[in-house]
């Protein structure tokens, strides 16, 4: 599931990206301990996408 969300965040259209970001947030809120194991996978992608000035 985390890989699917990562893919949508990286290459999805803007609405899909926003929904995927919402799901990542929700999972971290609800399953914090389990999601910590995925930080190394998600953080570089989140950082790259959220710091991209050309993105909406």
Protein Blocks (a to p, Z undefined) as FASTA:
>chain_A
ZZmmmmmmmmmcfklmmmmmmmmmmmmmmmmmmmmmmmmmmmmmmmmmmmmmkbZZ
